[in-house]
Amino acid sequence: MIVRARTVVTMDGPPIENGALAVSGNRIVDVGRFDDIKTRHAGTTVDLGEQVLLPGLINAHCHLDYTCLRGKIPPQKSFTDWIRVINAEKSKLSPKEDLASISEGFAEAKRFGTTAIANWTAFPKLISQVQSPIRTCWFAELIDIRAPERANELVDSAIESLGRGGPWGLAPHALFTASKDLFRRCEEIAQQEHILLTTHLAESREEMEMFREASGPLYKFIKSIGRPMNDCGKKTPLELFLDLIGSGGSPNRPRAIEVNRPYLSWIVAHLNELTEKDFDLLERSNSKFHIVHCPRSHNYFRHSPFAFDRLRSFGFNICLGTDSLASTETLSLFDEMRAFQKNFPGVSPEELLQMATVNSARALRCENALGQIRPGFGADLIAVPCSTSTDIFEQILAFDAPVSWTMVNGNM
């Protein structure tokens, strides 16, 4: 098959006017000007007309479990209040409703141009019943706050379900809900199975207050549940995390394994609350985890400004996610890119698109298969209208409707 468009944005070089690509099976085999591609390849031609063809978008952090909660949780006075409300809402849902919520979320994400997604689920046993219309890396959301002695059992149970659903990873929820043993077990499995790991980190002021000051609403709430609080009042969330994953001489791992070892493949969601000491640690770090920023969820919670410029200057791979519909309005990465641009107007539209394609592919270890239009890459593509009146990347960012043409894994 040959797919032709007015402009092809490959994210691997300048846009190609009157461009085309050849697809064989589920792979891109050639990219270039339409006349050249037509000369080199036979097959059916799909002419997309006055549209720009670009790589499908990749959502690096999402909770499709909560699609059914759209608009049900107004902004709360505190992050802790929001946790209480969402816990109450989740407790009302049946497995059938959870399944419908996930399926509805997948459909919406695809409708707005997402062709691959990193999706957290609290219900890994439901994965075998889900027919995902897009590429999915499933992450089991793991919380052992009420039963830390069952950390190994919790992880092993999740793995049994995850293995049936394609690419997968483990997601100890956050430092305040997942025990050290849970983080340790997840890292052991990651080393054995070469899987991805992700967690929420330094998301709110209340998390910072809990760990650094041993006070505040989150501290009181978590303590009331029965969590041991002996790790509070000493270090920031980032310092504790770095200790857990070994950079601070963690007892979880021999020094020999730490030498020149990246932080496995940790994908850190949020990272909003950082001190100057934290920035010093990050700047000096030889290894980098991936960071996912969710601009509209960030605005919903009124978190501290995201330190994009500093984190980027330190060499961190920063990508975009939508988070869940419990804290945002749509599952559109176009909306996320525009929200990011409002907060960081100096960032070019091209770099923003890179954060939703190339950077996210790198975070998911798919940088040699997704996020660009290149020979040998997966045929994950979307098309949006374009004209010659303005910069092509500005036009892509301005697009705010459902995507009219999508190809996922070579299928339209």
HUKA-V899831 format. One record per residue. RES is the residue in one small letter. PHI is phi as a letter, one per 40 degrees, with the letter a starting at -180 (none if undefined). OMEGA is omega as a letter, one per 20 degrees, with the letter a starting at -180 (* if undefined). D_FIRST is the distance of its C-alpha to the first C-alpha in Angstrom with 2 decimals. Layout:
{{RES PHI OMEGA D_FIRST} {RES PHI OMEGA D_FIRST}}
This chain:
{{m none r 0.00} {i b r 3.79} {v b a 6.52} {r b r 9.85} {a a r 13.34} {r d r 16.89} {t b r 17.48} {v b r 15.70} {v c a 18.36} {t c a 17.60} {m f r 21.11} {d b a 21.16} {g i a 22.55} {p c r 23.02} {p d a 20.64} {i b r 18.34} {e c a 19.00} {n f a 16.38} {g c r 13.96} {a a r 10.27} {l a r 8.36} {a b a 5.72} {v b r 5.20} {s b a 6.55} {g g a 8.70} {n b a 10.53} {r b r 10.53} {i c a 9.66} {v b a 10.04} {d a r 10.70} {v a r 12.08} {g i r 14.06} {r c a 14.86} {f d a 12.41} {d c a 14.35} {d c r 14.24} {i c a 10.56} {k c r 10.11} {t c a 13.01} {r c a 11.94} {h b r 8.47} {a c r 7.58} {g h r 4.98} {t c r 4.93} {t b r 5.90} {v b a 7.35} {d c a 10.60} {l c r 12.83} {g g a 15.76} {e c r 18.82} {q b r 17.68} {v b r 17.58} {l c a 14.75} {l a r 16.49} {p c r 16.70} {g c a 17.82} {l c a 21.61} {i b a 23.69} {n c a 27.04} {a c r 29.48} {h a a 32.34} {c a r 32.52} {h b a 34.75} {l c r 32.95} {d d a 36.13} {y b r 37.76} {t d a 35.34} {c c a 38.06} {l c r 40.54} {r d r 39.06} {g g a 42.09} {k c a 44.61} {i b r 46.03} {p c r 47.49} {p d a 48.18} {q b r 51.13} {k c a 54.09} {s a r 52.97} {f c r 50.08} {t c r 52.35} {d c r 52.87} {w c r 49.10} {i c r 48.93} {r c a 51.69} {v c a 49.99} {i c r 46.56} {n c r 48.29} {a c r 50.14} {e c a 47.02} {k c a 45.14} {s c a 48.14} {k c a 47.79} {l c r 44.29} {s c r 43.80} {p d r 41.07} {k c r 39.44} {e c r 39.46} {d c a 38.12} {l c r 35.17} {a c a 34.49} {s c r 34.80} {i c a 32.20} {s c r 29.70} {e c r 30.40} {g c r 29.92} {f d a 26.49} {a c r 25.41} {e c r 26.96} {a d r 25.52} {k c a 21.93} {r d a 22.86} {f b r 23.94} {g g r 20.91} {t c r 21.94} {t b r 19.35} {a a a 21.90} {i a r 25.64} {a c a 28.88} {n b r 30.85} {w c r 34.54} {t b r 36.03} {a c a 39.67} {f b a 38.74} {p d r 36.74} {k c r 37.85} {l c a 35.65} {i d a 32.41} {s c r 31.92} {q c a 32.05} {v c r 29.36} {q b a 25.77} {s c r 24.12} {p c a 20.95} {i b r 20.36} {r c a 21.06} {t b r 24.84} {c b a 27.53} {w c r 30.62} {f b r 33.99} {a c r 37.19} {e c a 39.66} {l b a 42.96} {i b r 46.40} {d b a 49.64} {i d a 52.16} {r c a 54.29} {a a a 54.12} {p c r 53.46} {e c a 54.97} {r b a 51.91} {a d a 49.34} {n c r 48.32} {e c a 48.17} {l c a 45.99} {v c a 43.45} {d c r 43.43} {s c r 42.90} {a c a 39.93} {i c r 38.32} {e d r 38.67} {s c a 36.57} {l c a 34.05} {g c a 33.09} {r c a 31.47} {g b a 29.04} {g g a 26.81} {p d a 27.46} {w a r 30.95} {g a a 33.89} {l b a 37.44} {a b r 38.89} {p d a 42.68} {h d a 43.09} {a a r 45.48} {l c a 48.62} {f c r 50.82} {t b a 49.30} {a b a 48.32} {s c r 51.02} {k c r 51.19} {d c r 50.87} {l c r 47.64} {f c a 46.16} {r c a 47.54} {r c r 46.01} {c c r 42.57} {e c r 42.78} {e c r 43.91} {i c a 40.92} {a c r 38.55} {q c a 40.08} {q c a 39.83} {e b a 36.34} {h f r 34.72} {i c r 33.76} {l c r 33.75} {l b r 36.82} {t a r 37.33} {t a r 40.34} {h c a 41.79} {l a r 44.18} {a f a 46.73} {e c a 45.28} {s b r 48.48} {r c a 51.93} {e c r 53.42} {e c r 51.68} {m c a 53.13} {e c r 56.51} {m c a 56.43} {f c a 55.86} {r c a 57.71} {e b a 60.61} {a f r 60.84} {s a r 61.16} {g g a 59.41} {p d a 57.85} {l c r 55.16} {y d a 57.77} {k c a 60.08} {f c a 57.41} {i c r 56.02} {k c a 59.56} {s c r 60.52} {i c r 57.87} {g h r 59.57} {r c r 57.38} {p c a 59.44} {m b a 59.72} {n c r 61.14} {d c a 58.11} {c c r 58.80} {g g a 60.97} {k b a 60.05} {k b r 56.56} {t c r 53.59} {p d a 50.52} {l c r 48.67} {e d r 51.59} {l c r 51.68} {f c r 47.96} {l c r 48.21} {d c a 51.15} {l c a 49.26} {i c r 46.28} {g h a 48.59} {s c r 48.84} {g b a 52.39} {g g a 53.64} {s d r 52.65} {p c a 54.68} {n c a 51.50} {r a r 50.37} {p c a 52.23} {r d a 52.20} {a d a 50.66} {i c a 47.37} {e c a 47.33} {v c r 47.42} {n f a 44.29} {r c r 42.50} {p c r 40.11} {y c a 40.74} {l f r 38.59} {s b a 35.61} {w c r 37.50} {i b a 35.73} {v b r 38.57} {a c r 38.24} {h g a 40.39} {l f a 43.03} {n c a 44.88} {e b a 48.48} {l b r 49.48} {t c r 52.83} {e c r 53.60} {k c r 54.26} {d d a 50.80} {f c r 49.29} {d c r 51.40} {l c a 50.09} {l c a 46.47} {e c a 47.00} {r c a 48.69} {s c r 46.16} {n c a 44.36} {s b a 41.73} {k b r 39.64} {f c r 38.23} {h c a 35.42} {i b r 36.52} {v b r 34.86} {h b r 36.25} {c b a 35.98} {p d a 37.33} {r c r 37.99} {s c r 39.56} {h d r 41.56} {n c r 42.86} {y d a 43.66} {f c a 45.96} {r f r 47.38} {h c r 47.00} {s c a 48.26} {p d r 46.01} {f c a 43.12} {a c a 43.89} {f d a 40.47} {d c a 41.78} {r c a 44.03} {l c r 41.61} {r c a 38.90} {s c r 41.55} {f c r 42.37} {g g r 38.85} {f c r 37.71} {n c a 34.05} {i b a 34.06} {c b a 31.29} {l b r 31.15} {g a r 31.52} {t c a 32.53} {d f a 35.27} {s b r 36.10} {l c r 36.83} {a c r 40.45} {s a r 40.63} {t a a 37.93} {e b a 36.56} {t a r 32.77} {l b a 30.09} {s c r 28.35} {l c r 27.82} {f c r 27.74} {d c r 31.30} {e c r 32.18} {m c r 31.07} {r c r 33.18} {a c r 36.11} {f c a 35.94} {q c r 35.96} {k c a 39.12} {n c a 40.87} {f b a 39.61} {p c r 39.12} {g c r 39.19} {v c a 35.88} {s c r 33.05} {p d r 30.08} {e c r 27.83} {e c r 29.93} {l c r 29.84} {l c r 26.05} {q c a 26.31} {m c a 28.69} {a b r 26.19} {t b a 23.29} {v d a 24.35} {n c r 27.88} {s c r 27.09} {a c r 24.56} {r c a 27.43} {a c a 29.88} {l c a 27.81} {r g r 27.36} {c b a 23.59} {e c r 23.82} {n b a 21.82} {a a a 18.96} {l b r 18.89} {g g r 20.10} {q a r 18.23} {i b a 14.87} {r a r 15.22} {p d a 13.77} {g g r 14.70} {f c r 15.01} {g c a 13.92} {a c r 11.04} {d b a 13.79} {l a r 13.37} {i b r 15.40} {a b r 15.98} {v b a 19.50} {p c r 21.16} {c a r 22.47} {s a r 24.75} {t c a 26.47} {s c a 29.83} {t b r 29.96} {d d a 28.63} {i c a 25.03} {f c r 26.10} {e c r 28.97} {q c r 26.71} {i c a 24.60} {l c a 27.91} {a c a 29.27} {f c a 26.55} {d b r 28.44} {a b r 26.58} {p d r 24.15} {v c a 20.56} {s c a 18.67} {w b a 15.07} {t b r 14.44} {m b r 12.00} {v b r 14.08} {n f r 13.30} {g g a 9.61} {n b r 10.98} {m c * 11.31}}
